[in-house]
Amino acid sequence: MSQHEHDSKTPPPAEPSSTGPDDTPDDARTSAQLDRRSFLKATGLGAGTLALAGPMGGLLAGCEAGPAPGPGAGRDVVVIGAGAFGVWTAFYLQEMGARVTLVDLYGPGNSRATSGDETRGIRTSYQGRELWTRWAARAIERWEAFDEEWAPSMGSPLFYRTGDLIFRDTTEGMIDGVMELWREQGREHELLTVDEARYRWPQFDLDGIEVALYEPGAGVARARAACRRVAHIVQMRGGEIVVGRATPGASQGGRLQEVVIDGGERTLGAELFVFALGPWFPSAFPEIMGDVIRIPMGNVIYYGTPPGDRRFEHPNIPSWNFAGVTGWPALPPDYRGFRVRTGGQTGENPDVSNRWVPEEGLERPRNVLRQRFPGLADQPIVETRACHYESSATRDWIIDLHPDYENAWFAGGGSAEGFKFGPMIGELIASRVIGSDLYAELDDRFRLAPQIADQEATR
């Protein structure tokens, strides 16, 4: 019999629409459209900004241009970097009343970004990390609430509740550690025998596996689409989106006065600045972050599913985790493929690194299919991604002031897990930047000094 340990039961999400996460449904495109002049007037956009999408039907009804009342009311903030940390920080800064300009070298959701892959898993299974476990659970609630508010007008959900399976040959180690935290926090889970797992999901070959830990509330989100969607909402609320390279400009009295765009084409002044640069931190701030942030690359392969065979598509199989390899089903509405992630290659400057998986990186994921998913063993590769990750020295987040400026913040160090926390960590960063006491109990966490000390200790 299964061992069931539950908190509250959450109903499954509604069946997603048949439209893509980046696109507006055709009927929305042809109704309530705005001409360009009316669109710019309604949203407060001006020359030099990036329009992230065409007319969005009823979306404007839920977006009021300009800052709302709050602790950041009337304050101007420039956020540099439109990955997961950057877009969610901008989103919450606006929620707190700030006026926001969002700058990205290549634009939100671009292929070079850490968040530029099609999908990211969202689970709470973090052995020994109480905060990550608790916050990942809260982040899932926020992903679903965000979809409830925005998906009807913006095309389709971002988050899909797939459930997640962890397979091991023993409960010792990861599974026992994860369950300990789940019990403490009341997280719903099931510890299954291998026979129970085989019965429920016969798609897996579980030879050599003894136990399976199932988290029904886990899921998978559309990564690139999420960054574009959140950035688009920031824009629709009156924020400006600038595409270009931003570097620190003039400063005075320990305060940064401006950032310079593309070597001098434009300057952006503000009261506060947030650098959320992901794998660009070491090259942008080599003396401070060069030894603190590492930027390895992970290989992601998407395999085609057999025509007419729905066993490897959502909702028929969960996301999964064997030692050293993870993946999940093909997701609607476009079913881009069955995803397998394995180790990658050494990272380099993200501006020049090649973003395809080399031939030698294809053998291991193919062997995973042969061993664990025989129904996919001979299926074609339909897409590959090579994604940078930015891992901090302590593998924890960094949310702290630039050592030289009292009004410029660093936000990064996602350590291959940051994306899922976006709806939570964006609020944390925004509250710290604004000076709100929303997360006062975490004021001493995620500082830069421990990261530097860790590196110095290993030399």
N, C-alpha and C positions, 0 to 999 in steps of 0.2 A: 504493500500500500504506500501511497505517496505521503510525505510529511508536508502538510499545508500550514503555512504561517501567514496570516493576513492582517492588514490594517483595514482600510476602507475599500469597498468594491467600487471601481470606477467603470462606468459603462463604456463599451467600445466606441470609437469615433464614428461619426456618420460616414456613410459611403461617399468617397470623394467624387467630385465632378469629373467630367471627361476632358477638361481643359488643362493645359500645361501650366506649371508654376510661374513661368516667366511671361505668359501671354494672357491677354484679356480675351474672354469668349467673344466669338464673332457677333453674337447679338448685342453684347455690351459695346462693341466697337461701333455698331450702327445706331445705337440709341444714346441720347444725352451727350453727344459729342460736342466738344468745345472747339471753336476755331482758335488758331494760334494766339491771336491778340487777346481774346478773352481768357485763354488758358494762362498766359503770362500775367495778366492783370489779376486774375483770381488767386494765383499762387504767389505773387510777389517776386517772380523770377525775372532776372535781367540778363543783359548780355554777358557772355563769358561763362555761364552756367551750363551744366550738362543736363539735358532732358533725358531721363532714364527710360521713359516709356511714352507711348502715345496716349490718347484720351482713355480714361479709366472709368467711364460710366458714372456710377453714383459715388465714386470714391471721394470726391471733393466735399460731399456732404458731411463726412466724418473728419475732415482736416481743416482746421482754421489756421490761416497764415498768421505768423507772429507769435511772440512768447505768451505763455499762460502764466497766471499768478503762481508764485512758488519761490523757494529759496534762491533760485538763480535769476529771478525776474530782472530784466534790464541789463544782464551781463552778456558780453560778447565772448564767445569761445570758438577757437579754431581747433578742429580735430584732424590730425594728419594720419591717414590710414583708414581705408574703408573695408577692412576685413571684419570678422565677427566682433572683435573688441571695439573697433572704431565705430561701426554703424550703430551698435547697441548703445554705446556711450553717447553718441549724438542723439539718438532717440530719447534716452532718459534725460539728457540735458535739456532738451525741449520740453519734456514732461515737467521739469523743474522750473521752466520759465525762461531759460537762456536762449539767446539768439546764436545760431550755430552755422558755421561754415565747415563743410566736410571736404577734405582734400585727399586725393589718391593719385598716385603716379600713373596708373593705368585704368582707373575707374572701378567702381564697385562690382564685385563678382568676376574680376578678370582671371584669366587662366594661370597667371603666375602666383596668385595669392595662395596662402595657406588654406583659405576657405574657398578656393576656386574649383574644387572637385564637385561632382554632381551631388554627392550624398555624404552624410556623416552620421555615425551611430550615436545614440543617446541612451545611456544606461547609468545605473547607480552602483555598479559592482567595483568598489575601490577598497581593497584590503588595506586596513590601517589608516585610512583617510576619512575621518569622521566628517569633516566639513565638506569635502568633495561629495561624499555619499549623500549627505543631507541636502546640499545645494543642487545636486543633479536631480534629485526627486522634485525639488521646488521648481527647477528649470523646466522639467517636463510639464508640470502644471501650467507654467507660463507659456510654453510653446503651444499647448492646446488652447489656452485662453486667447493667445494672439491669433491663432487660426480661426477661432470662433468669431472674433471681431472683424478680421480682415479678409479671410479667404473668400467669403461670398462675393465681395466686390473686386477681388484681385485675381480670380481665376481658379485656384485649387489650393488644398492645404499644403503646408510646408512639412508638417510632422505626421508620420504614420506610425501608429502603435503596432509594432510587429511582435513584441516579446523578444526575449534574448535568452539563449541557451549557452551555458558554459560547460564544456565537456572535459573531464579529467579522469585519470586512472585511480585517483584517491581523493577523499575530501580534505586530507591534510594540506595545509598551506593556504592557497588562495580561497578555496571554497569555504573552509571553516572560518577564515578571516572575514570574508564577505558576509556570511550568514550571521556572524556575531554582531556586526554593525546593523544589519537588517533587522535582527531581533530587537536590538536596542531602540531602533527608530521606527519600528512597526511597519517595515516595508514588506509588501506582499511578495511571497516567493514560494517555490516548490522544489524540494529535493527529490529527484526521481531516480529510480533504478534504471539501469541501461535498458532493461526489457520494457519498462514503461515508456521510455523515450523512443525506442524503436516502434512501439505500437502506435504512438501518437504521430510520429514523423518518420515514416518508412523511407523517406528520401535519403536519409543519412545511412552510411555504412559505419557502424560504431564498433568495429573490431578493435579490441584492446582497451576500450573505454569501460569504466566501472560505474561512474556516477554522472548525473547531469543536474545542473542547478538552473532553474527556470525563473526568470523575472518577467511576469506578464505585462508589466507597465512600461517596459523599455520600448524603444522605437528607433526610427531612422528619419532624419530630416534632409530636405533638399538644401544643400549647403550654398552653392552659388546663387540659386534663386532666392534664398533667404537674405543674403547680403544685398542683393539688388532690391528686394522688396522693402527691407527696412530703410535702406538709403532713399528709396523712392518716397516713402512716407515722410522722411525727414525733409525732403525737397517739397513735397506737397504742403507741408506745414509752414513753409516759408524759408527753410534752410537753403543755403546755396551749396552746390556741388561743383568743385573745381578739379579738373584733371590736369595734373602737372607735378613736378618734383618740388617739394617744399623743404627748404633748409633754414635754420635759424638766421635771422637778420640782426638788426640793431638791438642793443640792450642798454639799459641804464639803471644804475642803482640796484643791481641784482635781479632785475626784472627783464624778461624778454619783451621787446616791443612789437616785433613783427616776424613773420616768416616770408622768405623770398621765393617766388614761384619761377621755376625754369630759369634760374640764373639771373633774374632781374626783369622779366617781362611784366611782373606784377608783384606787389607786396600786399600782405594781409596783416593788418594790425588787429589786436584784440586784447582783452584784459587777461584771458587765460588761454593756455595752449595744452593740448593733449597729443603726445606722440604715441600712436598705436601702430607700430611699424612692423610687427611680426618678424619675419626673417631678414628684413632690411635693417634691423637695429645694429648689427655688428658693422655694417658698412657706413651707416649714417652717423653713428657715434662710436667709432672704434676704440677710443681711449677709455670710454666708460663701459661699453657693452661688448667689446670685442672678446673678452674672456668670460663673459657672463652668459651669453646666448650662443648655443650651438644650433646649426641649421641642417640636420640630416634630411634625407629625402626618403619617402615611402612609396612603394610601387603599388598601384591599384589596377586590377584587371577586371573588366566587365565582359562576361561571357554571354553569348546568345542562349536563350532557352529554346528547347525543341518546339517547332511549330505545333500549336494546339495543345501543348503540354503545360498545364498551369501549376504543376507541383512546386516549381521553383520561383513562383511569383507571389507577391503579397496578395491575400493574407494566408497563404497555404503553408508557409514555412517561416520560422522566426529568424532573426539575426542570430549569429552563432560565433563561438569562440573556442577553438582548439589551441593548445599551447603554441604560441608563436604565430598564429594566423587567425584572422577574423573575416567576417563577411556577412552578407544579407541578401534577401531576395530582390528581384527586379520589382521596382515600384511603379504604380500608376502615376500619371495617365500615359506615360510614354514608354515604360518598361525598357529602360536603356540597357539592362543586362543584370545578370547575377554577379554580385560584386565579391571579389577576393582580394584581401590586402595582405601582403607579406613584407618582409624587410626590404630596404632599398639600398641606395648607394650613398656615398659621402656627399654632403651638400657643398655648394659653393655660392658665390654671389648670385642671388635670385634674379638679377637682371640678365645674366648671361647663361644660366644653367639650362640644359636641354630638358624639355618636359615630355619626353617619351620614355617608355620602359625599354631598356636595352635587351637584346636577344637573350643574354644570360639571365635576365630577370624573369623570363617567362617559364622556365623549367619548373621551379618550385610550385607556383600556383597551379600549373597543369597537373603536377603530381598530387596536389591536394584534392583536385577533382577526382582523379583516378582512385584515390584512397578513400575519400569520404563521400563523394557524390557521383557514383557510377553512372547515373542517368545524364550527367553533363560531361563525361570524360572526353568525348570527341566533339564537343560543341565549339563553334568558332569564337575567337576573340572579336568583340564588336567595338571595343574602346579601351584605351589605356590612359592612365594618368600617373605622372610622377610629381608628387606634392612635397614641397618643403614643410618641415615642422620647425618651430623654434622652441627648443628645450632650454630652460633656465638651469643654472648650476645646481640648484636645490630641487629642481623639478616642481617648483611652485610658482604661482603667478607673481608678477612684479607690478605693483601700483604705487609709485613713489615719485617725489619731486626730482627733477633734474638737479644734480649737485650744485650747479651754478646759478640756477634761477628759482625764485620763490613762487613763480606763477606758471611754470611749465612742467608737465607731468609725463612720466613714462608709464605705459600700460601694455604689458605683454607677458611673454613667458608662458604661453598656453600649454607647452609641453605635450603636444599631440592630443590634448584633451580639452582645450579651451573652448572650442566651438560650441559644444553642447551647453555650456554655462552662459552663453551670450545674454539671454534675457535676465539673468541674475547679475552677472559680473558687470554688465553695462550700467546697471543701477548703482552698484558698488563704486565703480570708477567715477560716475557722475556725481554721486554724493560726496565723495572724497574731494573731488576737484572744486565743487561749489562750496564746500565747508559745512555741509549738512551733517547732523549727527545720526543719520539714518542707520548707519552700521558702526556706531561708535565702539562697539565691543571688538571690532576688528582693526582698530586704528594702528595697532602695532604689528599687524600681519602684512605680508607681501611687500616688505621694504627691500630696498636695494642693498643695504649694508650686509645682510647675511649672505646674499649672493656673491658679493665681492670677497667676503671673508672665506667662503667655501672654496673659491678658486685659489685664493692665496694659501690656504691650508694644504692644498694638493700639489703645490709647486715644489 
